[in-house]
Amino acid sequence: MSHGTGCAACHLPFQKGRLQAHTFARPADNRCLSCHYGNYVGSDYHGRSEHDYHWEYRTPYAPTGYGPRPYGIEYRDLTPDIHQQRGLVCIACHQDSGHNAKPSVRCASCHDWRPGQPVPPVRTLKADGGLLVLTSRADGRVHPVPPLQHPAHREFGRTVACQVCHAQWGSNDSTTHLLLTHTEDFDPWEELTVQGSSEVESLLSHNLYSDDPERPAAMRDGLTGEVRPGVWLQGFTQRRFEQLLVRRDTDGVIKVFRPILDLRLSLVDADDNPLVDNLTGADNGLRPYTPHTTGPAGLFYRDRFQHLLER
């Protein structure tokens, strides 16, 4: 466990499963990452992209085995979001508590700000000489906030989402295969014991390598905490980050998408009989999202969405 529950999940420090202090504090990014790790929004802000689950891909290798894995499994160090590089922590924009709360500010709140308008509600922002300036919480450096100047913002500002041009990379795990198995034969999963779940990893490692009696094929329900028969195992057809998936959303705006609901569900009983095999959803599983990998748009930004303008 890398975090507590309730208020302690964000406001009390945990390390190696132990509470480090009883003093409540403003959440730092490591508290956010204790939940928002993996190939999702959160870890991408810090430039982290998970490796494949197979043990041959979980580099770098260390002389004593694999290195520490405080956030799921090993990850690639890609380019962090430019805002993270400038010292913005997660709660700079996500100030309200609760996962249903919308961000306090959006891209245009700061970058389309004009003198005379209220300063966006970011604690380290202030107006200075007709510009917004940001003081980094990381090192105290002061950064002028660049205003929108490129003519593309006027041309496409209402029809193309910011990250279509400015995202440097995005998480595309496709297809996600989920298997609920009641069998206790875990030998086929020996090379995939690390799946970002400490509970699954502990069960597989114990039953595959320990001389003690095997544990039953059961795990906790993530919503109720009740232990239920069966173990959820996971794998992917491929894990990629290089190419952004750009589509037109139902509201007409061109956005970045990810195949987060491109799922295949299967169920195997205790006798290894498949009761459900590769059940799919009603569509391709693509859903719009906002990659937190912001950077310069680049010279060929239109190439990402030009094909959608011609339709």
FENURTA-V382827 format. One line per field, one symbol per residue. ss: DSSP state (2 for helix, 1 for strand, 0 for the rest). phi: phi as a letter, one per 20 degrees, with the letter a starting at -180 (. if undefined). psi: psi as a letter, one per 40 degrees, with the letter a starting at -180 (. if undefined). Layout:
BEGIN
ss->???
phi->???
psi->???
END
This chain:
BEGIN
ss->00000002222001100110000000002222200000000002220111000000000011001100000000111000022220000222200000000000002222200000000000001111001111100000011100000022222200010222221000011111111110000022222200000222222222222000000001110000001110111111111100001111000001111100001111110000011111100000001100000100000022220222200
phi->.dbecmffgddcecblncfeadefbffeffffffdednecfpffgemdcffffgffdeeeedgeofffcfcmcfbfeeffgffffeofegffdeeffnfefegfccgfgeedfcgneffgfdfeebebmncecdefffcmfdcfefffcffffffdgedcfgfgeefeabecebeeddceddfdedgfdgecfecncffffffffffeceefgfeffbbfffednffcfocedcbcfbccbfdfedceefenefcedbefdedcdcccefemefeccmfdeebfmfcfbdfecfagfnfdffffcgfefee
psi->heiaibddddehhihfeihdiehhihhiddddeddfaagihcdddefhhiiidhdeegiiiideaiaigdgbiiiigahiiddddeehideddgdiiieehiidiiddddeeiiheiihighdeiihhfeihihhhedeeihhhhhihdheddddedeehideddehdiihghhihhhhhheiegedeedefdheehdddddddddddeieiiiiigiiihedeehhiiihhiiiidihiedhihhihideehhihiifdegihhihhadefhhdhhfhiaeaeehiiighgfiaididfddddedddde.
END
